[in-house]
Amino acid sequence: MKKKILYTNEPINARVIENFLPSPDDLIFKEKKTKVTLTLSEKSLKFFKSAAKKHNASYQGMIRRLIDYYVVNQRT
């Protein structure tokens, strides 16, 4: 950092927002899960494992969220 930062005494227009974050209880997904056996093609499994590795995630969780997303967005 070569440039020196010059601070001034300018007023800051800020306000406090009370309780704007959800409670920890609201952040926990409490959906019931059921185990199933699913056979995937090798290329599909390789895709999800590779994507999960890039994002430091679980490939099974990615597949689960993809299916959940599909279900939520269906029009009945």
mmCIF file of the N, C-alpha and C atoms, coordinates in Angstrom:
data_MODEL
# 
_entry.id   MODEL 
# 
loop_
_atom_site.group_PDB 
_atom_site.id 
_atom_site.type_symbol 
_atom_site.label_atom_id 
_atom_site.label_alt_id 
_atom_site.label_comp_id 
_atom_site.label_asym_id 
_atom_site.label_entity_id 
_atom_site.label_seq_id 
_atom_site.pdbx_PDB_ins_code 
_atom_site.Cartn_x 
_atom_site.Cartn_y 
_atom_site.Cartn_z 
_atom_site.occupancy 
_atom_site.B_iso_or_equiv 
_atom_site.pdbx_formal_charge 
_atom_site.auth_seq_id 
_atom_site.auth_comp_id 
_atom_site.auth_asym_id 
_atom_site.auth_atom_id 
_atom_site.pdbx_PDB_model_num 
ATOM 1   N N  . MET A 1 1  ? 0.849   -1.171  0.000   1.00 0.00 ? 1  MET A N  1 
ATOM 2   C CA . MET A 1 1  ? 0.000   0.000   0.000   1.00 0.00 ? 1  MET A CA 1 
ATOM 3   C C  . MET A 1 1  ? 0.891   1.228   0.000   1.00 0.00 ? 1  MET A C  1 
ATOM 4   N N  . LYS A 1 2  ? 0.992   1.872   -1.139  1.00 0.00 ? 2  LYS A N  1 
ATOM 5   C CA . LYS A 1 2  ? 1.904   3.006   -1.259  1.00 0.00 ? 2  LYS A CA 1 
ATOM 6   C C  . LYS A 1 2  ? 1.243   4.342   -0.934  1.00 0.00 ? 2  LYS A C  1 
ATOM 7   N N  . LYS A 1 3  ? -0.055  4.487   -1.303  1.00 0.00 ? 3  LYS A N  1 
ATOM 8   C CA . LYS A 1 3  ? -0.742  5.746   -1.014  1.00 0.00 ? 3  LYS A CA 1 
ATOM 9   C C  . LYS A 1 3  ? -1.157  5.795   0.442   1.00 0.00 ? 3  LYS A C  1 
ATOM 10  N N  . LYS A 1 4  ? -0.916  6.924   1.070   1.00 0.00 ? 4  LYS A N  1 
ATOM 11  C CA . LYS A 1 4  ? -1.319  7.106   2.446   1.00 0.00 ? 4  LYS A CA 1 
ATOM 12  C C  . LYS A 1 4  ? -2.782  7.538   2.476   1.00 0.00 ? 4  LYS A C  1 
ATOM 13  N N  . ILE A 1 5  ? -3.559  6.951   3.368   1.00 0.00 ? 5  ILE A N  1 
ATOM 14  C CA . ILE A 1 5  ? -4.972  7.287   3.497   1.00 0.00 ? 5  ILE A CA 1 
ATOM 15  C C  . ILE A 1 5  ? -5.104  8.535   4.346   1.00 0.00 ? 5  ILE A C  1 
ATOM 16  N N  . LEU A 1 6  ? -5.849  9.497   3.847   1.00 0.00 ? 6  LEU A N  1 
ATOM 17  C CA . LEU A 1 6  ? -6.081  10.744  4.567   1.00 0.00 ? 6  LEU A CA 1 
ATOM 18  C C  . LEU A 1 6  ? -7.504  10.727  5.096   1.00 0.00 ? 6  LEU A C  1 
ATOM 19  N N  . TYR A 1 7  ? -7.645  10.687  6.407   1.00 0.00 ? 7  TYR A N  1 
ATOM 20  C CA . TYR A 1 7  ? -8.958  10.664  7.042   1.00 0.00 ? 7  TYR A CA 1 
ATOM 21  C C  . TYR A 1 7  ? -9.414  12.076  7.341   1.00 0.00 ? 7  TYR A C  1 
ATOM 22  N N  . THR A 1 8  ? -10.720 12.313  7.181   1.00 0.00 ? 8  THR A N  1 
ATOM 23  C CA . THR A 1 8  ? -11.278 13.626  7.493   1.00 0.00 ? 8  THR A CA 1 
ATOM 24  C C  . THR A 1 8  ? -12.361 13.453  8.560   1.00 0.00 ? 8  THR A C  1 
ATOM 25  N N  . ASN A 1 9  ? -12.811 14.532  9.103   1.00 0.00 ? 9  ASN A N  1 
ATOM 26  C CA . ASN A 1 9  ? -13.845 14.495  10.141  1.00 0.00 ? 9  ASN A CA 1 
ATOM 27  C C  . ASN A 1 9  ? -15.225 14.770  9.558   1.00 0.00 ? 9  ASN A C  1 
ATOM 28  N N  . GLU A 1 10 ? -15.513 14.199  8.414   1.00 0.00 ? 10 GLU A N  1 
ATOM 29  C CA . GLU A 1 10 ? -16.818 14.384  7.797   1.00 0.00 ? 10 GLU A CA 1 
ATOM 30  C C  . GLU A 1 10 ? -17.863 13.603  8.578   1.00 0.00 ? 10 GLU A C  1 
ATOM 31  N N  . PRO A 1 11 ? -19.100 14.156  8.661   1.00 0.00 ? 11 PRO A N  1 
ATOM 32  C CA . PRO A 1 11 ? -20.149 13.438  9.401   1.00 0.00 ? 11 PRO A CA 1 
ATOM 33  C C  . PRO A 1 11 ? -20.563 12.162  8.646   1.00 0.00 ? 11 PRO A C  1 
ATOM 34  N N  . ILE A 1 12 ? -20.931 11.152  9.401   1.00 0.00 ? 12 ILE A N  1 
ATOM 35  C CA . ILE A 1 12 ? -21.375 9.887   8.830   1.00 0.00 ? 12 ILE A CA 1 
ATOM 36  C C  . ILE A 1 12 ? -22.890 9.811   9.009   1.00 0.00 ? 12 ILE A C  1 
ATOM 37  N N  . ASN A 1 13 ? -23.601 9.653   7.912   1.00 0.00 ? 13 ASN A N  1 
ATOM 38  C CA . ASN A 1 13 ? -25.055 9.504   7.970   1.00 0.00 ? 13 ASN A CA 1 
ATOM 39  C C  . ASN A 1 13 ? -25.370 8.020   8.079   1.00 0.00 ? 13 ASN A C  1 
ATOM 40  N N  . ALA A 1 14 ? -25.600 7.547   9.294   1.00 0.00 ? 14 ALA A N  1 
ATOM 41  C CA . ALA A 1 14 ? -25.884 6.133   9.527   1.00 0.00 ? 14 ALA A CA 1 
ATOM 42  C C  . ALA A 1 14 ? -27.029 6.018   10.509  1.00 0.00 ? 14 ALA A C  1 
ATOM 43  N N  . ARG A 1 15 ? -27.704 4.871   10.461  1.00 0.00 ? 15 ARG A N  1 
ATOM 44  C CA . ARG A 1 15 ? -28.771 4.627   11.421  1.00 0.00 ? 15 ARG A CA 1 
ATOM 45  C C  . ARG A 1 15 ? -28.681 3.174   11.881  1.00 0.00 ? 15 ARG A C  1 
ATOM 46  N N  . VAL A 1 16 ? -29.159 2.912   13.054  1.00 0.00 ? 16 VAL A N  1 
ATOM 47  C CA . VAL A 1 16 ? -29.148 1.579   13.625  1.00 0.00 ? 16 VAL A CA 1 
ATOM 48  C C  . VAL A 1 16 ? -30.425 0.868   13.222  1.00 0.00 ? 16 VAL A C  1 
ATOM 49  N N  . ILE A 1 17 ? -30.286 -0.338  12.700  1.00 0.00 ? 17 ILE A N  1 
ATOM 50  C CA . ILE A 1 17 ? -31.442 -1.156  12.342  1.00 0.00 ? 17 ILE A CA 1 
ATOM 51  C C  . ILE A 1 17 ? -31.511 -2.279  13.358  1.00 0.00 ? 17 ILE A C  1 
ATOM 52  N N  . GLU A 1 18 ? -32.581 -2.287  14.138  1.00 0.00 ? 18 GLU A N  1 
ATOM 53  C CA . GLU A 1 18 ? -32.736 -3.284  15.200  1.00 0.00 ? 18 GLU A CA 1 
ATOM 54  C C  . GLU A 1 18 ? -33.195 -4.620  14.619  1.00 0.00 ? 18 GLU A C  1 
ATOM 55  N N  . ASN A 1 19 ? -32.614 -5.698  15.113  1.00 0.00 ? 19 ASN A N  1 
ATOM 56  C CA . ASN A 1 19 ? -33.040 -7.063  14.805  1.00 0.00 ? 19 ASN A CA 1 
ATOM 57  C C  . ASN A 1 19 ? -33.258 -7.331  13.317  1.00 0.00 ? 19 ASN A C  1 
ATOM 58  N N  . PHE A 1 20 ? -32.299 -6.991  12.485  1.00 0.00 ? 20 PHE A N  1 
ATOM 59  C CA . PHE A 1 20 ? -32.473 -7.210  11.051  1.00 0.00 ? 20 PHE A CA 1 
ATOM 60  C C  . PHE A 1 20 ? -32.021 -8.598  10.603  1.00 0.00 ? 20 PHE A C  1 
ATOM 61  N N  . LEU A 1 21 ? -31.327 -9.313  11.481  1.00 0.00 ? 21 LEU A N  1 
ATOM 62  C CA . LEU A 1 21 ? -30.895 -10.673 11.137  1.00 0.00 ? 21 LEU A CA 1 
ATOM 63  C C  . LEU A 1 21 ? -31.887 -11.696 11.683  1.00 0.00 ? 21 LEU A C  1 
ATOM 64  N N  . PRO A 1 22 ? -32.078 -12.801 10.949  1.00 0.00 ? 22 PRO A N  1 
ATOM 65  C CA . PRO A 1 22 ? -32.966 -13.847 11.466  1.00 0.00 ? 22 PRO A CA 1 
ATOM 66  C C  . PRO A 1 22 ? -32.337 -14.528 12.682  1.00 0.00 ? 22 PRO A C  1 
ATOM 67  N N  . SER A 1 23 ? -33.175 -15.112 13.518  1.00 0.00 ? 23 SER A N  1 
ATOM 68  C CA . SER A 1 23 ? -32.657 -15.827 14.679  1.00 0.00 ? 23 SER A CA 1 
ATOM 69  C C  . SER A 1 23 ? -31.966 -17.103 14.213  1.00 0.00 ? 23 SER A C  1 
ATOM 70  N N  . PRO A 1 24 ? -31.047 -17.660 15.005  1.00 0.00 ? 24 PRO A N  1 
ATOM 71  C CA . PRO A 1 24 ? -30.392 -18.909 14.626  1.00 0.00 ? 24 PRO A CA 1 
ATOM 72  C C  . PRO A 1 24 ? -31.382 -20.039 14.357  1.00 0.00 ? 24 PRO A C  1 
ATOM 73  N N  . ASP A 1 25 ? -32.508 -20.063 15.082  1.00 0.00 ? 25 ASP A N  1 
ATOM 74  C CA . ASP A 1 25 ? -33.522 -21.102 14.847  1.00 0.00 ? 25 ASP A CA 1 
ATOM 75  C C  . ASP A 1 25 ? -34.110 -21.016 13.445  1.00 0.00 ? 25 ASP A C  1 
ATOM 76  N N  . ASP A 1 26 ? -34.202 -19.786 12.906  1.00 0.00 ? 26 ASP A N  1 
ATOM 77  C CA . ASP A 1 26 ? -34.747 -19.608 11.562  1.00 0.00 ? 26 ASP A CA 1 
ATOM 78  C C  . ASP A 1 26 ? -33.755 -20.007 10.473  1.00 0.00 ? 26 ASP A C  1 
ATOM 79  N N  . LEU A 1 27 ? -32.508 -20.201 10.832  1.00 0.00 ? 27 LEU A N  1 
ATOM 80  C CA . LEU A 1 27 ? -31.486 -20.558 9.850   1.00 0.00 ? 27 LEU A CA 1 
ATOM 81  C C  . LEU A 1 27 ? -31.308 -22.071 9.701   1.00 0.00 ? 27 LEU A C  1 
ATOM 82  N N  . ILE A 1 28 ? -31.940 -22.829 10.552  1.00 0.00 ? 28 ILE A N  1 
ATOM 83  C CA . ILE A 1 28 ? -31.785 -24.279 10.527  1.00 0.00 ? 28 ILE A CA 1 
ATOM 84  C C  . ILE A 1 28 ? -32.923 -24.881 9.714   1.00 0.00 ? 28 ILE A C  1 
ATOM 85  N N  . PHE A 1 29 ? -32.548 -25.672 8.700   1.00 0.00 ? 29 PHE A N  1 
ATOM 86  C CA . PHE A 1 29 ? -33.558 -26.348 7.894   1.00 0.00 ? 29 PHE A CA 1 
ATOM 87  C C  . PHE A 1 29 ? -34.000 -27.591 8.648   1.00 0.00 ? 29 PHE A C  1 
ATOM 88  N N  . LYS A 1 30 ? -35.293 -27.683 8.898   1.00 0.00 ? 30 LYS A N  1 
ATOM 89  C CA . LYS A 1 30 ? -35.817 -28.783 9.697   1.00 0.00 ? 30 LYS A CA 1 
ATOM 90  C C  . LYS A 1 30 ? -36.638 -29.743 8.858   1.00 0.00 ? 30 LYS A C  1 
ATOM 91  N N  . GLU A 1 31 ? -36.396 -29.770 7.555   1.00 0.00 ? 31 GLU A N  1 
ATOM 92  C CA . GLU A 1 31 ? -37.160 -30.670 6.708   1.00 0.00 ? 31 GLU A CA 1 
ATOM 93  C C  . GLU A 1 31 ? -36.775 -32.112 6.989   1.00 0.00 ? 31 GLU A C  1 
ATOM 94  N N  . LYS A 1 32 ? -37.769 -32.968 6.984   1.00 0.00 ? 32 LYS A N  1 
ATOM 95  C CA . LYS A 1 32 ? -37.527 -34.390 7.165   1.00 0.00 ? 32 LYS A CA 1 
ATOM 96  C C  . LYS A 1 32 ? -36.891 -34.929 5.893   1.00 0.00 ? 32 LYS A C  1 
ATOM 97  N N  . LYS A 1 33 ? -35.901 -35.780 6.052   1.00 0.00 ? 33 LYS A N  1 
ATOM 98  C CA . LYS A 1 33 ? -35.211 -36.360 4.911   1.00 0.00 ? 33 LYS A CA 1 
ATOM 99  C C  . LYS A 1 33 ? -35.436 -37.862 4.886   1.00 0.00 ? 33 LYS A C  1 
ATOM 100 N N  . THR A 1 34 ? -35.495 -38.412 3.679   1.00 0.00 ? 34 THR A N  1 
ATOM 101 C CA . THR A 1 34 ? -35.664 -39.842 3.490   1.00 0.00 ? 34 THR A CA 1 
ATOM 102 C C  . THR A 1 34 ? -34.547 -40.343 2.591   1.00 0.00 ? 34 THR A C  1 
ATOM 103 N N  . LYS A 1 35 ? -33.874 -41.395 3.002   1.00 0.00 ? 35 LYS A N  1 
ATOM 104 C CA . LYS A 1 35 ? -32.800 -41.956 2.184   1.00 0.00 ? 35 LYS A CA 1 
ATOM 105 C C  . LYS A 1 35 ? -33.383 -42.736 1.022   1.00 0.00 ? 35 LYS A C  1 
ATOM 106 N N  . VAL A 1 36 ? -32.782 -42.568 -0.149  1.00 0.00 ? 36 VAL A N  1 
ATOM 107 C CA . VAL A 1 36 ? -33.170 -43.319 -1.336  1.00 0.00 ? 36 VAL A CA 1 
ATOM 108 C C  . VAL A 1 36 ? -31.909 -43.823 -2.032  1.00 0.00 ? 36 VAL A C  1 
ATOM 109 N N  . THR A 1 37 ? -32.079 -44.820 -2.861  1.00 0.00 ? 37 THR A N  1 
ATOM 110 C CA . THR A 1 37 ? -30.980 -45.292 -3.698  1.00 0.00 ? 37 THR A CA 1 
ATOM 111 C C  . THR A 1 37 ? -31.238 -44.766 -5.095  1.00 0.00 ? 37 THR A C  1 
ATOM 112 N N  . LEU A 1 38 ? -30.243 -44.135 -5.674  1.00 0.00 ? 38 LEU A N  1 
ATOM 113 C CA . LEU A 1 38 ? -30.387 -43.511 -6.981  1.00 0.00 ? 38 LEU A CA 1 
ATOM 114 C C  . LEU A 1 38 ? -29.205 -43.919 -7.845  1.00 0.00 ? 38 LEU A C  1 
ATOM 115 N N  . THR A 1 39 ? -29.474 -44.391 -9.033  1.00 0.00 ? 39 THR A N  1 
ATOM 116 C CA . THR A 1 39 ? -28.409 -44.757 -9.962  1.00 0.00 ? 39 THR A CA 1 
ATOM 117 C C  . THR A 1 39 ? -28.244 -43.626 -10.965 1.00 0.00 ? 39 THR A C  1 
ATOM 118 N N  . LEU A 1 40 ? -27.027 -43.080 -11.047 1.00 0.00 ? 40 LEU A N  1 
ATOM 119 C CA . LEU A 1 40 ? -26.722 -41.982 -11.965 1.00 0.00 ? 40 LEU A CA 1 
ATOM 120 C C  . LEU A 1 40 ? -25.764 -42.458 -13.040 1.00 0.00 ? 40 LEU A C  1 
ATOM 121 N N  . SER A 1 41 ? -25.758 -41.768 -14.165 1.00 0.00 ? 41 SER A N  1 
ATOM 122 C CA . SER A 1 41 ? -24.759 -42.071 -15.188 1.00 0.00 ? 41 SER A CA 1 
ATOM 123 C C  . SER A 1 41 ? -23.393 -41.615 -14.673 1.00 0.00 ? 41 SER A C  1 
ATOM 124 N N  . GLU A 1 42 ? -22.352 -42.223 -15.196 1.00 0.00 ? 42 GLU A N  1 
ATOM 125 C CA . GLU A 1 42 ? -20.996 -41.859 -14.757 1.00 0.00 ? 42 GLU A CA 1 
ATOM 126 C C  . GLU A 1 42 ? -20.701 -40.391 -15.020 1.00 0.00 ? 42 GLU A C  1 
ATOM 127 N N  . LYS A 1 43 ? -21.152 -39.885 -16.196 1.00 0.00 ? 43 LYS A N  1 
ATOM 128 C CA . LYS A 1 43 ? -20.833 -38.487 -16.521 1.00 0.00 ? 43 LYS A CA 1 
ATOM 129 C C  . LYS A 1 43 ? -21.566 -37.527 -15.586 1.00 0.00 ? 43 LYS A C  1 
ATOM 130 N N  . SER A 1 44 ? -22.788 -37.883 -15.169 1.00 0.00 ? 44 SER A N  1 
ATOM 131 C CA . SER A 1 44 ? -23.511 -37.027 -14.219 1.00 0.00 ? 44 SER A CA 1 
ATOM 132 C C  . SER A 1 44 ? -22.811 -37.012 -12.868 1.00 0.00 ? 44 SER A C  1 
ATOM 133 N N  . LEU A 1 45 ? -22.420 -38.178 -12.400 1.00 0.00 ? 45 LEU A N  1 
ATOM 134 C CA . LEU A 1 45 ? -21.750 -38.267 -11.118 1.00 0.00 ? 45 LEU A CA 1 
ATOM 135 C C  . LEU A 1 45 ? -20.413 -37.528 -11.145 1.00 0.00 ? 45 LEU A C  1 
ATOM 136 N N  . LYS A 1 46 ? -19.655 -37.683 -12.227 1.00 0.00 ? 46 LYS A N  1 
ATOM 137 C CA . LYS A 1 46 ? -18.372 -36.968 -12.367 1.00 0.00 ? 46 LYS A CA 1 
ATOM 138 C C  . LYS A 1 46 ? -18.606 -35.456 -12.349 1.00 0.00 ? 46 LYS A C  1 
ATOM 139 N N  . PHE A 1 47 ? -19.673 -35.005 -13.037 1.00 0.00 ? 47 PHE A N  1 
ATOM 140 C CA . PHE A 1 47 ? -19.983 -33.577 -13.063 1.00 0.00 ? 47 PHE A CA 1 
ATOM 141 C C  . PHE A 1 47 ? -20.231 -33.044 -11.654 1.00 0.00 ? 47 PHE A C  1 
ATOM 142 N N  . PHE A 1 48 ? -21.100 -33.718 -10.897 1.00 0.00 ? 48 PHE A N  1 
ATOM 143 C CA . PHE A 1 48 ? -21.438 -33.245 -9.556  1.00 0.00 ? 48 PHE A CA 1 
ATOM 144 C C  . PHE A 1 48 ? -20.247 -33.328 -8.606  1.00 0.00 ? 48 PHE A C  1 
ATOM 145 N N  . LYS A 1 49 ? -19.460 -34.392 -8.706  1.00 0.00 ? 49 LYS A N  1 
ATOM 146 C CA . LYS A 1 49 ? -18.279 -34.503 -7.839  1.00 0.00 ? 49 LYS A CA 1 
ATOM 147 C C  . LYS A 1 49 ? -17.271 -33.409 -8.157  1.00 0.00 ? 49 LYS A C  1 
ATOM 148 N N  . SER A 1 50 ? -17.079 -33.125 -9.445  1.00 0.00 ? 50 SER A N  1 
ATOM 149 C CA . SER A 1 50 ? -16.147 -32.077 -9.845  1.00 0.00 ? 50 SER A CA 1 
ATOM 150 C C  . SER A 1 50 ? -16.626 -30.699 -9.389  1.00 0.00 ? 50 SER A C  1 
ATOM 151 N N  . ALA A 1 51 ? -17.899 -30.421 -9.597  1.00 0.00 ? 51 ALA A N  1 
ATOM 152 C CA . ALA A 1 51 ? -18.463 -29.126 -9.181  1.00 0.00 ? 51 ALA A CA 1 
ATOM 153 C C  . ALA A 1 51 ? -18.395 -28.975 -7.665  1.00 0.00 ? 51 ALA A C  1 
ATOM 154 N N  . ALA A 1 52 ? -18.673 -30.049 -6.942  1.00 0.00 ? 52 ALA A N  1 
ATOM 155 C CA . ALA A 1 52 ? -18.632 -29.999 -5.481  1.00 0.00 ? 52 ALA A CA 1 
ATOM 156 C C  . ALA A 1 52 ? -17.217 -29.733 -4.993  1.00 0.00 ? 52 ALA A C  1 
ATOM 157 N N  . LYS A 1 53 ? -16.254 -30.356 -5.635  1.00 0.00 ? 53 LYS A N  1 
ATOM 158 C CA . LYS A 1 53 ? -14.854 -30.159 -5.232  1.00 0.00 ? 53 LYS A CA 1 
ATOM 159 C C  . LYS A 1 53 ? -14.437 -28.706 -5.443  1.00 0.00 ? 53 LYS A C  1 
ATOM 160 N N  . LYS A 1 54 ? -14.844 -28.111 -6.574  1.00 0.00 ? 54 LYS A N  1 
ATOM 161 C CA . LYS A 1 54 ? -14.507 -26.709 -6.868  1.00 0.00 ? 54 LYS A CA 1 
ATOM 162 C C  . LYS A 1 54 ? -15.083 -25.763 -5.826  1.00 0.00 ? 54 LYS A C  1 
ATOM 163 N N  . HIS A 1 55 ? -16.267 -26.095 -5.313  1.00 0.00 ? 55 HIS A N  1 
ATOM 164 C CA . HIS A 1 55 ? -16.962 -25.203 -4.383  1.00 0.00 ? 55 HIS A CA 1 
ATOM 165 C C  . HIS A 1 55 ? -16.867 -25.677 -2.928  1.00 0.00 ? 55 HIS A C  1 
ATOM 166 N N  . ASN A 1 56 ? -16.021 -26.674 -2.700  1.00 0.00 ? 56 ASN A N  1 
ATOM 167 C CA . ASN A 1 56 ? -15.826 -27.216 -1.354  1.00 0.00 ? 56 ASN A CA 1 
ATOM 168 C C  . ASN A 1 56 ? -17.172 -27.573 -0.726  1.00 0.00 ? 56 ASN A C  1 
ATOM 169 N N  . ALA A 1 57 ? -17.959 -28.353 -1.471  1.00 0.00 ? 57 ALA A N  1 
ATOM 170 C CA . ALA A 1 57 ? -19.301 -28.728 -1.031  1.00 0.00 ? 57 ALA A CA 1 
ATOM 171 C C  . ALA A 1 57 ? -19.490 -30.233 -1.162  1.00 0.00 ? 57 ALA A C  1 
ATOM 172 N N  . SER A 1 58 ? -20.646 -30.697 -0.759  1.00 0.00 ? 58 SER A N  1 
ATOM 173 C CA . SER A 1 58 ? -21.007 -32.102 -0.863  1.00 0.00 ? 58 SER A CA 1 
ATOM 174 C C  . SER A 1 58 ? -21.755 -32.322 -2.176  1.00 0.00 ? 58 SER A C  1 
ATOM 175 N N  . TYR A 1 59 ? -21.318 -33.297 -2.970  1.00 0.00 ? 59 TYR A N  1 
ATOM 176 C CA . TYR A 1 59 ? -22.016 -33.551 -4.230  1.00 0.00 ? 59 TYR A CA 1 
ATOM 177 C C  . TYR A 1 59 ? -23.425 -34.068 -3.967  1.00 0.00 ? 59 TYR A C  1 
ATOM 178 N N  . GLN A 1 60 ? -23.598 -34.820 -2.898  1.00 0.00 ? 60 GLN A N  1 
ATOM 179 C CA . GLN A 1 60 ? -24.934 -35.319 -2.563  1.00 0.00 ? 60 GLN A CA 1 
ATOM 180 C C  . GLN A 1 60 ? -25.854 -34.162 -2.183  1.00 0.00 ? 60 GLN A C  1 
ATOM 181 N N  . GLY A 1 61 ? -25.324 -33.212 -1.442  1.00 0.00 ? 61 GLY A N  1 
ATOM 182 C CA . GLY A 1 61 ? -26.104 -32.030 -1.076  1.00 0.00 ? 61 GLY A CA 1 
ATOM 183 C C  . GLY A 1 61 ? -26.474 -31.210 -2.302  1.00 0.00 ? 61 GLY A C  1 
ATOM 184 N N  . MET A 1 62 ? -25.562 -31.118 -3.259  1.00 0.00 ? 62 MET A N  1 
ATOM 185 C CA . MET A 1 62 ? -25.851 -30.379 -4.489  1.00 0.00 ? 62 MET A CA 1 
ATOM 186 C C  . MET A 1 62 ? -26.987 -31.045 -5.261  1.00 0.00 ? 62 MET A C  1 
ATOM 187 N N  . ILE A 1 63 ? -26.948 -32.361 -5.363  1.00 0.00 ? 63 ILE A N  1 
ATOM 188 C CA . ILE A 1 63 ? -28.007 -33.088 -6.065  1.00 0.00 ? 63 ILE A CA 1 
ATOM 189 C C  . ILE A 1 63 ? -29.331 -32.903 -5.330  1.00 0.00 ? 63 ILE A C  1 
ATOM 190 N N  . ARG A 1 64 ? -29.292 -32.991 -4.001  1.00 0.00 ? 64 ARG A N  1 
ATOM 191 C CA . ARG A 1 64 ? -30.506 -32.816 -3.197  1.00 0.00 ? 64 ARG A CA 1 
ATOM 192 C C  . ARG A 1 64 ? -31.112 -31.425 -3.414  1.00 0.00 ? 64 ARG A C  1 
ATOM 193 N N  . ARG A 1 65 ? -30.265 -30.385 -3.391  1.00 0.00 ? 65 ARG A N  1 
ATOM 194 C CA . ARG A 1 65 ? -30.768 -29.024 -3.582  1.00 0.00 ? 65 ARG A CA 1 
ATOM 195 C C  . ARG A 1 65 ? -31.293 -28.814 -5.000  1.00 0.00 ? 65 ARG A C  1 
ATOM 196 N N  . LEU A 1 66 ? -30.669 -29.452 -5.984  1.00 0.00 ? 66 LEU A N  1 
ATOM 197 C CA . LEU A 1 66 ? -31.147 -29.359 -7.354  1.00 0.00 ? 66 LEU A CA 1 
ATOM 198 C C  . LEU A 1 66 ? -32.552 -29.943 -7.468  1.00 0.00 ? 66 LEU A C  1 
ATOM 199 N N  . ILE A 1 67 ? -32.759 -31.095 -6.877  1.00 0.00 ? 67 ILE A N  1 
ATOM 200 C CA . ILE A 1 67 ? -34.083 -31.722 -6.910  1.00 0.00 ? 67 ILE A CA 1 
ATOM 201 C C  . ILE A 1 67 ? -35.090 -30.867 -6.141  1.00 0.00 ? 67 ILE A C  1 
ATOM 202 N N  . ASP A 1 68 ? -34.701 -30.339 -4.974  1.00 0.00 ? 68 ASP A N  1 
ATOM 203 C CA . ASP A 1 68 ? -35.596 -29.468 -4.203  1.00 0.00 ? 68 ASP A CA 1 
ATOM 204 C C  . ASP A 1 68 ? -35.978 -28.233 -5.020  1.00 0.00 ? 68 ASP A C  1 
ATOM 205 N N  . TYR A 1 69 ? -34.999 -27.647 -5.710  1.00 0.00 ? 69 TYR A N  1 
ATOM 206 C CA . TYR A 1 69 ? -35.249 -26.469 -6.545  1.00 0.00 ? 69 TYR A CA 1 
ATOM 207 C C  . TYR A 1 69 ? -36.252 -26.801 -7.640  1.00 0.00 ? 69 TYR A C  1 
ATOM 208 N N  . TYR A 1 70 ? -36.077 -27.950 -8.255  1.00 0.00 ? 70 TYR A N  1 
ATOM 209 C CA . TYR A 1 70 ? -36.992 -28.403 -9.303  1.00 0.00 ? 70 TYR A CA 1 
ATOM 210 C C  . TYR A 1 70 ? -38.414 -28.529 -8.757  1.00 0.00 ? 70 TYR A C  1 
ATOM 211 N N  . VAL A 1 71 ? -38.546 -29.152 -7.599  1.00 0.00 ? 71 VAL A N  1 
ATOM 212 C CA . VAL A 1 71 ? -39.868 -29.369 -7.001  1.00 0.00 ? 71 VAL A CA 1 
ATOM 213 C C  . VAL A 1 71 ? -40.545 -28.039 -6.684  1.00 0.00 ? 71 VAL A C  1 
ATOM 214 N N  . VAL A 1 72 ? -39.824 -27.105 -6.100  1.00 0.00 ? 72 VAL A N  1 
ATOM 215 C CA . VAL A 1 72 ? -40.394 -25.819 -5.711  1.00 0.00 ? 72 VAL A CA 1 
ATOM 216 C C  . VAL A 1 72 ? -40.865 -25.034 -6.938  1.00 0.00 ? 72 VAL A C  1 
ATOM 217 N N  . ASN A 1 73 ? -40.185 -25.187 -8.054  1.00 0.00 ? 73 ASN A N  1 
ATOM 218 C CA . ASN A 1 73 ? -40.495 -24.396 -9.231  1.00 0.00 ? 73 ASN A CA 1 
ATOM 219 C C  . ASN A 1 73 ? -41.467 -25.055 -10.202 1.00 0.00 ? 73 ASN A C  1 
ATOM 220 N N  . GLN A 1 74 ? -42.058 -26.160 -9.817  1.00 0.00 ? 74 GLN A N  1 
ATOM 221 C CA . GLN A 1 74 ? -43.050 -26.816 -10.670 1.00 0.00 ? 74 GLN A CA 1 
ATOM 222 C C  . GLN A 1 74 ? -44.402 -26.164 -10.471 1.00 0.00 ? 74 GLN A C  1 
ATOM 223 N N  . ARG A 1 75 ? -45.113 -26.013 -11.534 1.00 0.00 ? 75 ARG A N  1 
ATOM 224 C CA . ARG A 1 75 ? -46.479 -25.464 -11.478 1.00 0.00 ? 75 ARG A CA 1 
ATOM 225 C C  . ARG A 1 75 ? -47.444 -26.621 -11.494 1.00 0.00 ? 75 ARG A C  1 
ATOM 226 N N  . THR A 1 76 ? -48.287 -26.688 -10.491 1.00 0.00 ? 76 THR A N  1 
ATOM 227 C CA . THR A 1 76 ? -49.259 -27.792 -10.432 1.00 0.00 ? 76 THR A CA 1 
ATOM 228 C C  . THR A 1 76 ? -50.637 -27.355 -10.836 1.00 0.00 ? 76 THR A C  1 
# 
